[in-house]
Amino acid sequence: MKSQCDVVAVLLTLQMLRQVPTSNSYTWGVDFSERSVVSETFGQFMGLTDTIRSEGFSFKLSLEKGITDLTVYLCLSQDRLKTDDCDNVQLSPWLRLTLTTSPDAVEHFASQKNDIRNICFAWINEGGRHCISRLTGGFHGPHGEDFTISNEKFVLYDDVCNKDRNLLDYNILLIDCELHAFAFNDRVDSGLVQPPKSVVVDNTDHTLVKDLRRMLETGQGSDVTLVASDGREFAAHVTILSSRAQFFAKMFEHNMQEKQEKRVTIKDLESDALEGLLEFMYTDKVSNITPIAVKLLPKADEYDIPKLKTLCEESMAQELKSENAAEFLLLADVHHASQLREVAKHFIATHWKDVRETDGWKRLISHSPQIVCEITNIMAELIVF
């Protein structure tokens, strides 16, 4: 078993390695030679849009239907700051870096939810790696057809222009971009194909999902009781539970105590999590999964419920922080949550200084030195040579 000191030694050794190129990488050279001639402000230099773009290039992105080649662009821009004086435009001191499939719509990405399936890192490559950062965002547009990720504080404009910072190579700013696309193979599409519009008015009070939810909430026709670890009881239906999870199907198929008593005690699941589990079994959704995803993930794995497992992974990936990243990675490794495992590894690689101080990191090292080696390999690609 490797100690934390051993891990540090491995990291220092990895600094001697060269970067391993990936298929999803691109280098963009931005010419700053005309800056002093045209204007002292980046906004005027860039024109009305305050943006310059690279030529289009192909990246593999993870979509609902799988990993697909799409044409994308890198954009460098300077945000306009809101002021009371409409005639006096103020620009952010930061340059924003954006990767997008829609170069004419880069101003509309800021509110987009982060897409954990496509993880992108970028940095300035001049005598090493500077301003290493992660771009966040995701798919947007009326039908989710556009993809935009960004970092609004990629590099300070004054740092680019400061000769002492040595970020320019003969007035060229070299920006490297690397994207990792992860396929959610066990994702189950929950959308329904909509029929053509009709003059017939549907009765929306009695959809299948609403009727099943009503059965769960009222306990109508229930024939089994599920008991949480804190003693709270929930009325349920054997047929629905058995059809949704083989765990329950086998339990009620054989002459087990639970079948005889029509009562199942789930000792390691509190009532809030059991309520969420039942909601998913009846409706294919969990209304408020964020606070209970950590509790549900092990059960989704134990009961072999792939879609619930994916929902938990997605929720937990959105909640990754330095304080919980190692714990989430350990949980993902134990319960074979491959999507969360990959995202958590990359998060730790870019926040290692903070993560290494947590108790979760110590437990992770004790549990699996192999995971630590995988993290150090990722970090080696981000090391400043």
TORKOL-4160 file (C-alpha; in steps of 0.2 Angstrom, whole numbers, padded with zeros to 4 digits, m for minus):
385
<pt num="1" X="0000" Y="0000" Z="0000"/>
<pt num="2" X="0007" Y="0017" Z="m0005"/>
<pt num="3" X="0008" Y="0031" Z="0008"/>
<pt num="4" X="0004" Y="0049" Z="0004"/>
<pt num="5" X="0023" Y="0052" Z="0003"/>
<pt num="6" X="0025" Y="0039" Z="m0010"/>
<pt num="7" X="0011" Y="0047" Z="m0020"/>
<pt num="8" X="0020" Y="0063" Z="m0020"/>
<pt num="9" X="0036" Y="0055" Z="m0025"/>
<pt num="10" X="0027" Y="0047" Z="m0040"/>
<pt num="11" X="0021" Y="0064" Z="m0045"/>
<pt num="12" X="0038" Y="0072" Z="m0044"/>
<pt num="13" X="0044" Y="0057" Z="m0055"/>
<pt num="14" X="0030" Y="0060" Z="m0068"/>
<pt num="15" X="0036" Y="0078" Z="m0070"/>
<pt num="16" X="0050" Y="0071" Z="m0081"/>
<pt num="17" X="0037" Y="0062" Z="m0093"/>
<pt num="18" X="0032" Y="0070" Z="m0110"/>
<pt num="19" X="0014" Y="0073" Z="m0113"/>
<pt num="20" X="0004" Y="0059" Z="m0121"/>
<pt num="21" X="m0006" Y="0067" Z="m0136"/>
<pt num="22" X="m0024" Y="0063" Z="m0137"/>
<pt num="23" X="m0035" Y="0062" Z="m0153"/>
<pt num="24" X="m0046" Y="0076" Z="m0146"/>
<pt num="25" X="m0033" Y="0090" Z="m0145"/>
<pt num="26" X="m0030" Y="0106" Z="m0155"/>
<pt num="27" X="m0017" Y="0120" Z="m0154"/>
<pt num="28" X="m0023" Y="0138" Z="m0159"/>
<pt num="29" X="m0011" Y="0152" Z="m0162"/>
<pt num="30" X="m0018" Y="0169" Z="m0159"/>
<pt num="31" X="m0009" Y="0184" Z="m0167"/>
<pt num="32" X="m0007" Y="0199" Z="m0155"/>
<pt num="33" X="0005" Y="0208" Z="m0167"/>
<pt num="34" X="m0007" Y="0222" Z="m0172"/>
<pt num="35" X="m0013" Y="0226" Z="m0154"/>
<pt num="36" X="m0002" Y="0241" Z="m0152"/>
<pt num="37" X="m0006" Y="0248" Z="m0169"/>
<pt num="38" X="m0025" Y="0246" Z="m0169"/>
<pt num="39" X="m0029" Y="0251" Z="m0151"/>
<pt num="40" X="m0024" Y="0249" Z="m0133"/>
<pt num="41" X="m0040" Y="0240" Z="m0128"/>
<pt num="42" X="m0044" Y="0222" Z="m0132"/>
<pt num="43" X="m0062" Y="0226" Z="m0136"/>
<pt num="44" X="m0058" Y="0239" Z="m0150"/>
<pt num="45" X="m0044" Y="0227" Z="m0157"/>
<pt num="46" X="m0057" Y="0213" Z="m0158"/>
<pt num="47" X="m0070" Y="0224" Z="m0166"/>
<pt num="48" X="m0089" Y="0225" Z="m0162"/>
<pt num="49" X="m0090" Y="0208" Z="m0155"/>
<pt num="50" X="m0075" Y="0209" Z="m0144"/>
<pt num="51" X="m0071" Y="0191" Z="m0151"/>
<pt num="52" X="m0059" Y="0182" Z="m0162"/>
<pt num="53" X="m0061" Y="0164" Z="m0167"/>
<pt num="54" X="m0051" Y="0150" Z="m0174"/>
<pt num="55" X="m0054" Y="0141" Z="m0190"/>
<pt num="56" X="m0066" Y="0126" Z="m0188"/>
<pt num="57" X="m0059" Y="0109" Z="m0183"/>
<pt num="58" X="m0066" Y="0092" Z="m0178"/>
<pt num="59" X="m0068" Y="0086" Z="m0161"/>
<pt num="60" X="m0077" Y="0070" Z="m0155"/>
<pt num="61" X="m0091" Y="0075" Z="m0143"/>
<pt num="62" X="m0103" Y="0064" Z="m0132"/>
<pt num="63" X="m0121" Y="0066" Z="m0137"/>
<pt num="64" X="m0136" Y="0056" Z="m0132"/>
<pt num="65" X="m0134" Y="0045" Z="m0147"/>
<pt num="66" X="m0116" Y="0042" Z="m0144"/>
<pt num="67" X="m0099" Y="0050" Z="m0148"/>
<pt num="68" X="m0100" Y="0060" Z="m0164"/>
<pt num="69" X="m0088" Y="0071" Z="m0174"/>
<pt num="70" X="m0093" Y="0089" Z="m0174"/>
<pt num="71" X="m0085" Y="0105" Z="m0181"/>
<pt num="72" X="m0080" Y="0117" Z="m0167"/>
<pt num="73" X="m0071" Y="0133" Z="m0165"/>
<pt num="74" X="m0061" Y="0141" Z="m0151"/>
<pt num="75" X="m0065" Y="0159" Z="m0147"/>
<pt num="76" X="m0056" Y="0172" Z="m0137"/>
<pt num="77" X="m0066" Y="0187" Z="m0130"/>
<pt num="78" X="m0067" Y="0200" Z="m0117"/>
<pt num="79" X="m0084" Y="0202" Z="m0108"/>
<pt num="80" X="m0093" Y="0219" Z="m0107"/>
<pt num="81" X="m0096" Y="0223" Z="m0089"/>
<pt num="82" X="m0113" Y="0230" Z="m0084"/>
<pt num="83" X="m0112" Y="0249" Z="m0079"/>
<pt num="84" X="m0125" Y="0262" Z="m0075"/>
<pt num="85" X="m0118" Y="0273" Z="m0089"/>
<pt num="86" X="m0124" Y="0265" Z="m0106"/>
<pt num="87" X="m0112" Y="0276" Z="m0116"/>
<pt num="88" X="m0097" Y="0270" Z="m0106"/>
<pt num="89" X="m0093" Y="0252" Z="m0111"/>
<pt num="90" X="m0081" Y="0244" Z="m0098"/>
<pt num="91" X="m0072" Y="0228" Z="m0102"/>
<pt num="92" X="m0067" Y="0214" Z="m0090"/>
<pt num="93" X="m0049" Y="0213" Z="m0087"/>
<pt num="94" X="m0050" Y="0194" Z="m0091"/>
<pt num="95" X="m0050" Y="0186" Z="m0107"/>
<pt num="96" X="m0063" Y="0172" Z="m0109"/>
<pt num="97" X="m0059" Y="0156" Z="m0119"/>
<pt num="98" X="m0074" Y="0147" Z="m0127"/>
<pt num="99" X="m0075" Y="0131" Z="m0137"/>
<pt num="100" X="m0092" Y="0131" Z="m0147"/>
<pt num="101" X="m0101" Y="0123" Z="m0162"/>
<pt num="102" X="m0110" Y="0139" Z="m0164"/>
<pt num="103" X="m0097" Y="0154" Z="m0166"/>
<pt num="104" X="m0111" Y="0167" Z="m0169"/>
<pt num="105" X="m0119" Y="0163" Z="m0152"/>
<pt num="106" X="m0105" Y="0163" Z="m0140"/>
<pt num="107" X="m0113" Y="0176" Z="m0129"/>
<pt num="108" X="m0127" Y="0165" Z="m0124"/>
<pt num="109" X="m0118" Y="0151" Z="m0116"/>
<pt num="110" X="m0115" Y="0157" Z="m0098"/>
<pt num="111" X="m0131" Y="0150" Z="m0090"/>
<pt num="112" X="m0128" Y="0133" Z="m0098"/>
<pt num="113" X="m0127" Y="0118" Z="m0086"/>
<pt num="114" X="m0111" Y="0109" Z="m0085"/>
<pt num="115" X="m0110" Y="0094" Z="m0096"/>
<pt num="116" X="m0101" Y="0080" Z="m0087"/>
<pt num="117" X="m0099" Y="0069" Z="m0103"/>
<pt num="118" X="m0087" Y="0081" Z="m0111"/>
<pt num="119" X="m0073" Y="0087" Z="m0101"/>
<pt num="120" X="m0061" Y="0100" Z="m0108"/>
<pt num="121" X="m0045" Y="0107" Z="m0102"/>
<pt num="122" X="m0035" Y="0122" Z="m0110"/>
<pt num="123" X="m0019" Y="0131" Z="m0107"/>
<pt num="124" X="m0006" Y="0143" Z="m0114"/>
<pt num="125" X="0009" Y="0133" Z="m0121"/>
<pt num="126" X="0024" Y="0144" Z="m0120"/>
<pt num="127" X="0039" Y="0137" Z="m0112"/>
<pt num="128" X="0027" Y="0126" Z="m0101"/>
<pt num="129" X="0009" Y="0126" Z="m0097"/>
<pt num="130" X="0001" Y="0142" Z="m0091"/>
<pt num="131" X="m0016" Y="0146" Z="m0085"/>
<pt num="132" X="m0022" Y="0128" Z="m0085"/>
<pt num="133" X="m0041" Y="0128" Z="m0083"/>
<pt num="134" X="m0056" Y="0118" Z="m0086"/>
<pt num="135" X="m0070" Y="0124" Z="m0098"/>
<pt num="136" X="m0088" Y="0122" Z="m0092"/>
<pt num="137" X="m0105" Y="0123" Z="m0101"/>
<pt num="138" X="m0114" Y="0110" Z="m0112"/>
<pt num="139" X="m0127" Y="0108" Z="m0125"/>
<pt num="140" X="m0140" Y="0122" Z="m0128"/>
<pt num="141" X="m0152" Y="0129" Z="m0141"/>
<pt num="142" X="m0170" Y="0125" Z="m0144"/>
<pt num="143" X="m0167" Y="0107" Z="m0147"/>
<pt num="144" X="m0150" Y="0105" Z="m0138"/>
<pt num="145" X="m0141" Y="0106" Z="m0155"/>
<pt num="146" X="m0127" Y="0118" Z="m0150"/>
<pt num="147" X="m0113" Y="0115" Z="m0139"/>
<pt num="148" X="m0103" Y="0128" Z="m0129"/>
<pt num="149" X="m0091" Y="0127" Z="m0115"/>
<pt num="150" X="m0081" Y="0142" Z="m0108"/>
<pt num="151" X="m0069" Y="0149" Z="m0095"/>
<pt num="152" X="m0073" Y="0167" Z="m0092"/>
<pt num="153" X="m0056" Y="0170" Z="m0082"/>
<pt num="154" X="m0044" Y="0161" Z="m0094"/>
<pt num="155" X="m0030" Y="0173" Z="m0093"/>
<pt num="156" X="m0028" Y="0192" Z="m0088"/>
<pt num="157" X="m0027" Y="0203" Z="m0104"/>
<pt num="158" X="m0013" Y="0213" Z="m0095"/>
<pt num="159" X="m0003" Y="0197" Z="m0092"/>
<pt num="160" X="m0004" Y="0193" Z="m0111"/>
<pt num="161" X="0003" Y="0210" Z="m0115"/>
<pt num="162" X="0016" Y="0210" Z="m0101"/>
<pt num="163" X="0033" Y="0205" Z="m0109"/>
<pt num="164" X="0039" Y="0200" Z="m0092"/>
<pt num="165" X="0026" Y="0186" Z="m0092"/>
<pt num="166" X="0033" Y="0178" Z="m0108"/>
<pt num="167" X="0016" Y="0172" Z="m0113"/>
<pt num="168" X="0019" Y="0177" Z="m0131"/>
<pt num="169" X="0030" Y="0169" Z="m0144"/>
<pt num="170" X="0034" Y="0182" Z="m0157"/>
<pt num="171" X="0017" Y="0190" Z="m0153"/>
<pt num="172" X="0008" Y="0174" Z="m0155"/>
<pt num="173" X="m0002" Y="0167" Z="m0141"/>
<pt num="174" X="m0002" Y="0148" Z="m0142"/>
<pt num="175" X="m0018" Y="0140" Z="m0134"/>
<pt num="176" X="m0019" Y="0121" Z="m0132"/>
<pt num="177" X="m0036" Y="0113" Z="m0130"/>
<pt num="178" X="m0039" Y="0095" Z="m0125"/>
<pt num="179" X="m0056" Y="0087" Z="m0123"/>
<pt num="180" X="m0061" Y="0070" Z="m0116"/>
<pt num="181" X="m0078" Y="0063" Z="m0122"/>
<pt num="182" X="m0086" Y="0049" Z="m0111"/>
<pt num="183" X="m0101" Y="0039" Z="m0117"/>
<pt num="184" X="m0115" Y="0035" Z="m0105"/>
<pt num="185" X="m0118" Y="0017" Z="m0113"/>
<pt num="186" X="m0131" Y="0012" Z="m0099"/>
<pt num="187" X="m0141" Y="0028" Z="m0101"/>
<pt num="188" X="m0159" Y="0025" Z="m0104"/>
<pt num="189" X="m0168" Y="0038" Z="m0114"/>
<pt num="190" X="m0183" Y="0043" Z="m0104"/>
<pt num="191" X="m0191" Y="0054" Z="m0117"/>
<pt num="192" X="m0207" Y="0049" Z="m0126"/>
<pt num="193" X="m0209" Y="0051" Z="m0145"/>
<pt num="194" X="m0223" Y="0064" Z="m0147"/>
<pt num="195" X="m0237" Y="0060" Z="m0159"/>
<pt num="196" X="m0243" Y="0072" Z="m0172"/>
<pt num="197" X="m0254" Y="0086" Z="m0166"/>
<pt num="198" X="m0272" Y="0081" Z="m0165"/>
<pt num="199" X="m0289" Y="0090" Z="m0162"/>
<pt num="200" X="m0292" Y="0078" Z="m0148"/>
<pt num="201" X="m0289" Y="0085" Z="m0131"/>
<pt num="202" X="m0279" Y="0073" Z="m0120"/>
<pt num="203" X="m0284" Y="0070" Z="m0102"/>
<pt num="204" X="m0267" Y="0075" Z="m0094"/>
<pt num="205" X="m0274" Y="0070" Z="m0076"/>
<pt num="206" X="m0273" Y="0052" Z="m0080"/>
<pt num="207" X="m0256" Y="0048" Z="m0088"/>
<pt num="208" X="m0247" Y="0032" Z="m0084"/>
<pt num="209" X="m0234" Y="0041" Z="m0073"/>
<pt num="210" X="m0247" Y="0051" Z="m0064"/>
<pt num="211" X="m0258" Y="0036" Z="m0060"/>
<pt num="212" X="m0243" Y="0026" Z="m0054"/>
<pt num="213" X="m0238" Y="0040" Z="m0043"/>
<pt num="214" X="m0255" Y="0041" Z="m0036"/>
<pt num="215" X="m0255" Y="0022" Z="m0032"/>
<pt num="216" X="m0238" Y="0025" Z="m0023"/>
<pt num="217" X="m0244" Y="0040" Z="m0013"/>
<pt num="218" X="m0261" Y="0032" Z="m0008"/>
<pt num="219" X="m0256" Y="0014" Z="m0006"/>
<pt num="220" X="m0271" Y="0009" Z="m0016"/>
<pt num="221" X="m0270" Y="m0010" Z="m0019"/>
<pt num="222" X="m0254" Y="m0012" Z="m0010"/>
<pt num="223" X="m0248" Y="m0029" Z="m0005"/>
<pt num="224" X="m0231" Y="m0027" Z="0003"/>
<pt num="225" X="m0223" Y="m0015" Z="0015"/>
<pt num="226" X="m0206" Y="m0008" Z="0014"/>
<pt num="227" X="m0198" Y="m0002" Z="0030"/>
<pt num="228" X="m0183" Y="0010" Z="0031"/>
<pt num="229" X="m0169" Y="0009" Z="0043"/>
<pt num="230" X="m0177" Y="0023" Z="0054"/>
<pt num="231" X="m0193" Y="0013" Z="0055"/>
<pt num="232" X="m0204" Y="0023" Z="0042"/>
<pt num="233" X="m0215" Y="0011" Z="0032"/>
<pt num="234" X="m0220" Y="0013" Z="0014"/>
<pt num="235" X="m0235" Y="0003" Z="0005"/>
<pt num="236" X="m0230" Y="m0004" Z="m0012"/>
<pt num="237" X="m0235" Y="m0017" Z="m0025"/>
<pt num="238" X="m0226" Y="m0033" Z="m0028"/>
<pt num="239" X="m0229" Y="m0033" Z="m0046"/>
<pt num="240" X="m0221" Y="m0016" Z="m0049"/>
<pt num="241" X="m0206" Y="m0019" Z="m0038"/>
<pt num="242" X="m0203" Y="m0036" Z="m0047"/>
<pt num="243" X="m0205" Y="m0029" Z="m0064"/>
<pt num="244" X="m0192" Y="m0015" Z="m0061"/>
<pt num="245" X="m0179" Y="m0024" Z="m0052"/>
<pt num="246" X="m0173" Y="m0042" Z="m0052"/>
<pt num="247" X="m0168" Y="m0041" Z="m0034"/>
<pt num="248" X="m0186" Y="m0040" Z="m0029"/>
<pt num="249" X="m0192" Y="m0052" Z="m0042"/>
<pt num="250" X="m0181" Y="m0066" Z="m0035"/>
<pt num="251" X="m0186" Y="m0061" Z="m0017"/>
<pt num="252" X="m0205" Y="m0063" Z="m0021"/>
<pt num="253" X="m0202" Y="m0078" Z="m0032"/>
<pt num="254" X="m0195" Y="m0089" Z="m0019"/>
<pt num="255" X="m0202" Y="m0094" Z="m0003"/>
<pt num="256" X="m0193" Y="m0081" Z="0008"/>
<pt num="257" X="m0198" Y="m0073" Z="0024"/>
<pt num="258" X="m0201" Y="m0057" Z="0015"/>
<pt num="259" X="m0214" Y="m0066" Z="0004"/>
<pt num="260" X="m0223" Y="m0074" Z="0018"/>
<pt num="261" X="m0224" Y="m0059" Z="0029"/>
<pt num="262" X="m0227" Y="m0046" Z="0014"/>
<pt num="263" X="m0214" Y="m0035" Z="0023"/>
<pt num="264" X="m0197" Y="m0030" Z="0018"/>
<pt num="265" X="m0185" Y="m0021" Z="0030"/>
<pt num="266" X="m0171" Y="m0012" Z="0021"/>
<pt num="267" X="m0159" Y="m0009" Z="0035"/>
<pt num="268" X="m0146" Y="0001" Z="0026"/>
<pt num="269" X="m0157" Y="0014" Z="0018"/>
<pt num="270" X="m0165" Y="0029" Z="0027"/>
<pt num="271" X="m0183" Y="0034" Z="0024"/>
<pt num="272" X="m0178" Y="0049" Z="0012"/>
<pt num="273" X="m0168" Y="0038" Z="0001"/>
<pt num="274" X="m0181" Y="0024" Z="0001"/>
<pt num="275" X="m0194" Y="0036" Z="m0003"/>
<pt num="276" X="m0183" Y="0042" Z="m0018"/>
<pt num="277" X="m0180" Y="0024" Z="m0023"/>
<pt num="278" X="m0199" Y="0020" Z="m0023"/>
<pt num="279" X="m0202" Y="0036" Z="m0033"/>
<pt num="280" X="m0190" Y="0030" Z="m0047"/>
<pt num="281" X="m0198" Y="0012" Z="m0047"/>
<pt num="282" X="m0215" Y="0020" Z="m0050"/>
<pt num="283" X="m0211" Y="0035" Z="m0061"/>
<pt num="284" X="m0193" Y="0033" Z="m0068"/>
<pt num="285" X="m0188" Y="0049" Z="m0060"/>
<pt num="286" X="m0182" Y="0056" Z="m0043"/>
<pt num="287" X="m0189" Y="0073" Z="m0039"/>
<pt num="288" X="m0175" Y="0079" Z="m0028"/>
<pt num="289" X="m0160" Y="0067" Z="m0031"/>
<pt num="290" X="m0146" Y="0078" Z="m0026"/>
<pt num="291" X="m0146" Y="0076" Z="m0007"/>
<pt num="292" X="m0149" Y="0057" Z="m0008"/>
<pt num="293" X="m0139" Y="0052" Z="m0023"/>
<pt num="294" X="m0124" Y="0046" Z="m0012"/>
<pt num="295" X="m0136" Y="0034" Z="m0003"/>
<pt num="296" X="m0145" Y="0028" Z="m0018"/>
<pt num="297" X="m0130" Y="0024" Z="m0029"/>
<pt num="298" X="m0125" Y="0008" Z="m0019"/>
<pt num="299" X="m0143" Y="0002" Z="m0019"/>
<pt num="300" X="m0144" Y="0005" Z="m0038"/>
<pt num="301" X="m0129" Y="m0005" Z="m0040"/>
<pt num="302" X="m0135" Y="m0019" Z="m0028"/>
<pt num="303" X="m0152" Y="m0020" Z="m0036"/>
<pt num="304" X="m0145" Y="m0019" Z="m0054"/>
<pt num="305" X="m0155" Y="m0003" Z="m0059"/>
<pt num="306" X="m0144" Y="0005" Z="m0073"/>
<pt num="307" X="m0154" Y="0021" Z="m0076"/>
<pt num="308" X="m0156" Y="0025" Z="m0057"/>
<pt num="309" X="m0137" Y="0022" Z="m0056"/>
<pt num="310" X="m0134" Y="0034" Z="m0070"/>
<pt num="311" X="m0145" Y="0047" Z="m0062"/>
<pt num="312" X="m0135" Y="0046" Z="m0046"/>
<pt num="313" X="m0119" Y="0048" Z="m0056"/>
<pt num="314" X="m0125" Y="0063" Z="m0065"/>
<pt num="315" X="m0131" Y="0071" Z="m0049"/>
<pt num="316" X="m0115" Y="0067" Z="m0039"/>
<pt num="317" X="m0104" Y="0073" Z="m0053"/>
<pt num="318" X="m0113" Y="0090" Z="m0053"/>
<pt num="319" X="m0109" Y="0091" Z="m0034"/>
<pt num="320" X="m0091" Y="0087" Z="m0035"/>
<pt num="321" X="m0080" Y="0098" Z="m0023"/>
<pt num="322" X="m0063" Y="0096" Z="m0016"/>
<pt num="323" X="m0071" Y="0091" Z="0001"/>
<pt num="324" X="m0080" Y="0076" Z="m0007"/>
<pt num="325" X="m0071" Y="0071" Z="m0023"/>
<pt num="326" X="m0061" Y="0057" Z="m0015"/>
<pt num="327" X="m0076" Y="0050" Z="m0006"/>
<pt num="328" X="m0086" Y="0050" Z="m0022"/>
<pt num="329" X="m0072" Y="0042" Z="m0032"/>
<pt num="330" X="m0071" Y="0028" Z="m0019"/>
<pt num="331" X="m0089" Y="0026" Z="m0019"/>
<pt num="332" X="m0089" Y="0025" Z="m0038"/>
<pt num="333" X="m0075" Y="0012" Z="m0038"/>
<pt num="334" X="m0083" Y="0001" Z="m0026"/>
<pt num="335" X="m0100" Y="0001" Z="m0035"/>
<pt num="336" X="m0094" Y="0001" Z="m0053"/>
<pt num="337" X="m0100" Y="0018" Z="m0057"/>
<pt num="338" X="m0089" Y="0021" Z="m0072"/>
<pt num="339" X="m0095" Y="0038" Z="m0078"/>
<pt num="340" X="m0093" Y="0046" Z="m0060"/>
<pt num="341" X="m0077" Y="0037" Z="m0058"/>
<pt num="342" X="m0069" Y="0045" Z="m0073"/>
<pt num="343" X="m0076" Y="0063" Z="m0069"/>
<pt num="344" X="m0070" Y="0062" Z="m0051"/>
<pt num="345" X="m0053" Y="0057" Z="m0057"/>
<pt num="346" X="m0051" Y="0072" Z="m0068"/>
<pt num="347" X="m0058" Y="0083" Z="m0055"/>
<pt num="348" X="m0045" Y="0077" Z="m0042"/>
<pt num="349" X="m0031" Y="0079" Z="m0054"/>
<pt num="350" X="m0035" Y="0097" Z="m0056"/>
<pt num="351" X="m0039" Y="0101" Z="m0038"/>
<pt num="352" X="m0026" Y="0089" Z="m0030"/>
<pt num="353" X="m0018" Y="0102" Z="m0018"/>
<pt num="354" X="m0035" Y="0104" Z="m0009"/>
<pt num="355" X="m0041" Y="0086" Z="m0011"/>
<pt num="356" X="m0025" Y="0078" Z="m0003"/>
<pt num="357" X="m0029" Y="0087" Z="0014"/>
<pt num="358" X="m0046" Y="0078" Z="0016"/>
<pt num="359" X="m0049" Y="0062" Z="0025"/>
<pt num="360" X="m0057" Y="0055" Z="0010"/>
<pt num="361" X="m0040" Y="0056" Z="0001"/>
<pt num="362" X="m0032" Y="0046" Z="0014"/>
<pt num="363" X="m0045" Y="0032" Z="0013"/>
<pt num="364" X="m0044" Y="0032" Z="m0006"/>
<pt num="365" X="m0025" Y="0029" Z="m0005"/>
<pt num="366" X="m0028" Y="0015" Z="0008"/>
<pt num="367" X="m0042" Y="0007" Z="m0003"/>
<pt num="368" X="m0034" Y="0007" Z="m0020"/>
<pt num="369" X="m0017" Y="0013" Z="m0024"/>
<pt num="370" X="m0021" Y="0009" Z="m0042"/>
<pt num="371" X="m0034" Y="0023" Z="m0043"/>
<pt num="372" X="m0020" Y="0035" Z="m0036"/>
<pt num="373" X="m0009" Y="0029" Z="m0051"/>
<pt num="374" X="m0023" Y="0033" Z="m0063"/>
<pt num="375" X="m0025" Y="0051" Z="m0056"/>
<pt num="376" X="m0006" Y="0054" Z="m0057"/>
<pt num="377" X="m0006" Y="0049" Z="m0075"/>
<pt num="378" X="m0019" Y="0062" Z="m0078"/>
<pt num="379" X="m0009" Y="0075" Z="m0068"/>
<pt num="380" X="0006" Y="0071" Z="m0078"/>
<pt num="381" X="m0003" Y="0077" Z="m0094"/>
<pt num="382" X="m0006" Y="0094" Z="m0085"/>
<pt num="383" X="0011" Y="0096" Z="m0077"/>
<pt num="384" X="0020" Y="0112" Z="m0082"/>
<pt num="385" X="0036" Y="0105" Z="m0090"/>
